[in-house]
Amino acid sequence: MNLRAIFVAAALTSAVPVSVRGLNIVTAKVVRDGQPAAEQARVITVREFTRELRSHKGRPVILHFWATWCVPCLTELPFLDRAAKDLSGKGVDFLPVSLDSPTQLSAQHVGALLTQRVRDPHWSPILKVGDIDAFMTSIDPHWEGAIPVFFAFDSDSRMQRTHLGNINQAELDALADWVTPAKRK
């Protein structure tokens, strides 16, 4: 699925009331222990995202785009949480970013899901994108917006490799090895 379709799907699957030709369809709001989710994922702008990515300069980074409506993305969240900790010990930073709708209700939904899957509602921010095409081109001119996707940046913040689709340990290790100078020699 490409990024343009992502934003349409996100709007349709968020926990918000939707009106279709006079019919009110209300999707369930996310609750935890019978209470609305208290912790929300944070929403960041493209400028904040860029600042965050640049703040890792000097360390390799694996950037991961995902969304809650992407079933393959959901299945790998617990694995990626554990892998991020392992990568950090190897000198590689892991930066997950959600492409869910950047609304308050969606932030609650994402926060609750992250609390359930990785035990941290702030593990991944939600990105608010204005110009989708310009954003995708800024990451990788060849990226058409499909997720899940992983981009490996070296310590000089240059994108070196891309992995589209779910990832396993060997593939993640290969991305990390590619951007770690000591391993490439």
Backbone torsions as a table, in degrees:
resi	resn	phi	psi	omega
1	MET	NA	138.2	-178.8
2	ASN	-93.3	169.3	-172.2
3	LEU	-63.0	-34.5	177.7
4	ARG	-61.5	-44.4	178.7
5	ALA	-69.1	-28.8	179.1
6	ILE	-58.4	-47.4	-175.9
7	PHE	-68.8	-32.9	175.1
8	VAL	-67.9	-46.8	179.8
9	ALA	-63.4	-39.2	179.6
10	ALA	-62.2	-42.4	179.4
11	ALA	-64.1	-35.3	-178.2
12	LEU	-78.9	-22.4	-175.8
13	THR	-106.9	-2.2	178.9
14	SER	-67.7	158.9	-178.9
15	ALA	-81.0	70.3	-178.1
16	VAL	-137.4	154.4	174.6
17	PRO	-67.5	139.7	178.7
18	VAL	-127.7	136.6	177.5
19	SER	-111.2	123.8	179.2
20	VAL	-123.9	108.6	178.7
21	ARG	44.2	52.9	175.9
22	GLY	87.3	-10.4	177.7
23	LEU	-94.2	131.1	175.9
24	ASN	-97.7	118.4	178.5
25	ILE	-111.8	122.1	-179.7
26	VAL	-116.5	118.9	177.0
27	THR	-84.0	157.6	-176.5
28	ALA	-68.0	137.5	173.7
29	LYS	-81.4	147.2	-178.0
30	VAL	-72.7	130.2	176.6
31	VAL	-127.8	152.9	176.7
32	ARG	-131.2	124.4	-178.1
33	ASP	54.6	38.0	178.0
34	GLY	78.3	0.6	-179.1
35	GLN	-118.9	149.0	174.6
36	PRO	-57.6	146.4	179.8
37	ALA	-60.0	126.9	-176.9
38	ALA	-81.3	-37.2	-176.3
39	GLU	-92.1	131.6	177.7
40	GLN	-110.2	148.6	169.3
41	ALA	-69.4	149.3	179.4
42	ARG	-87.4	148.8	178.4
43	VAL	-103.2	130.9	179.8
44	ILE	-122.6	152.1	176.6
45	THR	-86.0	169.5	176.5
46	VAL	-61.4	-37.9	178.0
47	ARG	-61.4	-44.8	178.6
48	GLU	-65.7	-39.0	177.0
49	PHE	-60.4	-47.2	-179.5
50	THR	-60.9	-43.0	177.5
51	ARG	-61.4	-43.2	179.3
52	GLU	-62.8	-45.6	-180.0
53	LEU	-62.5	-42.9	179.3
54	ARG	-67.3	-27.3	-179.0
55	SER	-65.9	-13.7	179.6
56	HIS	-91.1	1.6	-178.3
57	LYS	-54.3	135.9	-175.5
58	GLY	101.3	-13.7	176.6
59	ARG	-131.5	140.6	174.1
60	PRO	-64.0	149.6	-178.7
61	VAL	-134.1	137.4	168.2
62	ILE	-109.2	115.8	-179.1
63	LEU	-95.9	132.3	-176.6
64	HIS	-127.8	123.5	174.3
65	PHE	-103.8	135.8	-176.7
66	TRP	-153.0	176.9	175.0
67	ALA	-156.5	156.4	-177.4
68	THR	-70.3	-23.7	-179.8
69	TRP	-86.9	-1.0	178.7
70	CYS	-94.6	101.5	-175.7
71	VAL	-57.3	-45.5	177.5
72	PRO	-59.0	-34.9	178.1
73	CYS	-62.7	-43.8	-177.2
74	LEU	-64.6	-38.1	-176.5
75	THR	-64.9	-29.0	-176.1
76	GLU	-97.2	-1.0	-178.1
77	LEU	-56.7	-49.7	179.5
78	PRO	-60.5	-40.7	177.0
79	PHE	-61.1	-44.9	-178.0
80	LEU	-66.7	-33.9	176.8
81	ASP	-62.2	-47.5	178.1
82	ARG	-64.8	-42.4	-178.5
83	ALA	-64.3	-35.5	179.1
84	ALA	-60.6	-39.6	178.6
85	LYS	-66.6	-41.1	177.4
86	ASP	-64.9	-42.9	179.9
87	LEU	-61.7	-41.1	-179.6
88	SER	-58.9	-40.1	177.5
89	GLY	-65.9	-20.7	178.3
90	LYS	-96.3	5.2	178.6
91	GLY	86.4	15.9	-180.0
92	VAL	-117.8	127.8	177.8
93	ASP	-86.9	149.3	178.6
94	PHE	-119.6	126.5	-177.1
95	LEU	-124.9	97.5	176.7
96	PRO	-86.3	140.9	179.9
97	VAL	-137.8	126.1	179.7
98	SER	-85.1	140.6	175.4
99	LEU	-105.6	23.9	175.1
100	ASP	-67.7	166.7	177.7
101	SER	-58.4	132.1	-175.9
102	PRO	-84.3	51.1	179.3
103	THR	-106.5	166.0	179.1
104	GLN	-62.7	-42.6	179.7
105	LEU	-65.2	-39.5	177.4
106	SER	-66.7	-38.8	177.5
107	ALA	-61.0	-36.7	175.5
108	GLN	-65.7	-44.8	-179.9
109	HIS	-61.3	-48.2	-179.5
110	VAL	-64.6	-43.8	178.5
111	GLY	-58.8	-44.1	179.0
112	ALA	-65.1	-42.4	179.7
113	LEU	-64.9	-42.8	178.6
114	LEU	-65.4	-37.0	176.4
115	THR	-60.4	-42.0	-179.3
116	GLN	-70.7	-44.8	-172.1
117	ARG	-86.8	-35.8	-176.0
118	VAL	-127.4	3.6	176.7
119	ARG	66.9	19.5	-179.8
120	ASP	-149.1	108.9	-178.3
121	PRO	-67.9	-12.6	-178.7
122	HIS	-105.7	11.7	-178.2
123	TRP	-58.3	-36.1	-177.0
124	SER	-139.7	124.9	174.6
125	PRO	-77.5	164.8	173.5
126	ILE	-99.8	133.1	-177.8
127	LEU	-93.7	129.2	175.1
128	LYS	-100.1	111.6	-174.7
129	VAL	-111.7	131.6	175.3
130	GLY	-88.3	-66.4	-178.7
131	ASP	-97.0	97.6	-174.6
132	ILE	-60.9	-46.2	-178.3
133	ASP	-62.4	-44.8	179.6
134	ALA	-63.4	-39.3	179.6
135	PHE	-64.3	-48.9	-179.3
136	MET	-59.3	-42.8	179.5
137	THR	-63.6	-35.0	180.0
138	SER	-67.3	-27.5	177.9
139	ILE	-83.3	-53.5	-179.1
140	ASP	-159.9	116.3	-179.0
141	PRO	-57.9	-19.3	-179.1
142	HIS	-93.1	-8.9	-178.6
143	TRP	-75.6	126.8	179.2
144	GLU	-99.3	4.5	174.8
145	GLY	101.7	1.8	179.5
146	ALA	-68.3	146.3	176.1
147	ILE	-134.1	160.6	-4.7
148	PRO	-68.0	150.1	179.5
149	VAL	-144.7	146.2	-179.1
150	PHE	-125.4	132.7	176.4
151	PHE	-120.0	127.3	-179.4
152	ALA	-102.4	121.1	179.8
153	PHE	-110.0	138.5	177.1
154	ASP	-78.6	-178.6	-175.6
155	SER	-69.7	-10.3	174.5
156	ASP	-98.1	13.5	178.4
157	SER	66.0	26.6	175.8
158	ARG	-98.1	128.7	179.1
159	MET	-69.4	128.3	-175.5
160	GLN	-111.8	-37.0	-174.9
161	ARG	-146.9	155.9	177.1
162	THR	-130.6	143.3	173.3
163	HIS	-131.1	118.1	180.0
164	LEU	-100.6	131.6	178.9
165	GLY	100.7	179.3	178.3
166	ASN	-57.3	156.4	-176.5
167	ILE	-129.4	146.6	175.3
168	ASN	-111.2	178.4	-175.4
169	GLN	-60.3	-44.6	-178.2
170	ALA	-62.8	-41.8	179.4
171	GLU	-67.8	-39.5	177.9
172	LEU	-66.3	-41.8	176.6
173	ASP	-61.7	-39.2	179.2
174	ALA	-64.3	-40.9	175.7
175	LEU	-61.6	-46.5	-179.3
176	ALA	-62.9	-41.3	178.9
177	ASP	-63.5	-37.9	-177.7
178	TRP	-63.4	-36.1	-176.0
179	VAL	-97.0	-1.3	177.8
180	THR	-96.7	110.8	-173.4
181	PRO	-53.2	-41.9	-178.2
182	ALA	-61.8	-31.3	-177.1
183	LYS	-82.1	-23.9	-176.6
184	ARG	-80.0	-16.0	-175.7
185	LYS	-72.5	NA	NA
